[in-house]
Amino acid sequence: MGKSITDSGDAKSFGFVQTYDSKPKRRLFELLKSQGMQMNQQVTFLSDGGDTVRELQLYLNPQAEHLLDWFHITMRITVLGQYLKGVKHHDAEQGEEMSDCLESIKWYLWHGNVFRALQKLETLEMDADCLQMDYLKLSKMAKAIREFRIYIENNQSFITNYGERYRCGERISTGFVESTVNQVIAKRMEKKQQMRWKPKGAHLLLQVRTKVLNGEWKNTIKRWYPQPELANGMPMVA
């Protein structure tokens, strides 16, 4: 799922099932082209860091700016913060020290200082490995910290100075896409519906929903089912 927004505010949603769609690159390219994208135009791609999505972006516009979005960074930091609340319950001093370290990591990442952020993450990881307390989620916390460090290492070339971009009024997050995901998927594919979707069915539903959201469904229906020619105001019947 994703959304493309132009400088003028024109927004279009897209979605496909990666394991079913045989031409995802063409699908996204046609959407960007419909919004007037030129190959030499400056385009900024914000993503969660997944290899599949980034490969698609690099294929579409190699010269574009590719960024790891701040939304997914803060999601992981929030999870770690919840774990550290449990550490504070067992050892207030140690928990406070590790929480301060996590805040430093967030500050360095916000300012694009990946080198210092990784140094702090290594310190936090070692502190977590050395903890000895009766905390049931200790191993999960240590794993989450390790995975976050690897996540930052793998995406360090796509991390920017988010603070500077924010002050300049530039986008730093794909949070606006999450609302699109809810619009397109939530009501029809969430677990509460007790439904199992096959890749083909899910993919076709995504195409319908995105065309509805983009205001293209009516024209699509007209193209698929053209009205018969009229004779004296009456439809011609073959």
Secondary structure, DSSP 8 states (H G I E B T S, - for coil): -EEEE-TT--EEEE---TTT-S-HHHHHHHHHHHTT--TTS--EEEE---HHHHHHHHHH-TTSEEEE-HHHHHHHHHHHHHHHHHHHHH-HHHHHHHHHHHHHHHHHHHTT-HHHHHHHHHHHHHHHHH--S--TTHHHHHHHHHHHHHHHHHTGGG---HHHHHHTT-----HHHHHHHIIIIIHHHSGGG-----HHHHHHHHHHHHHHHTT-HHHHHHHHS----EETTEE---
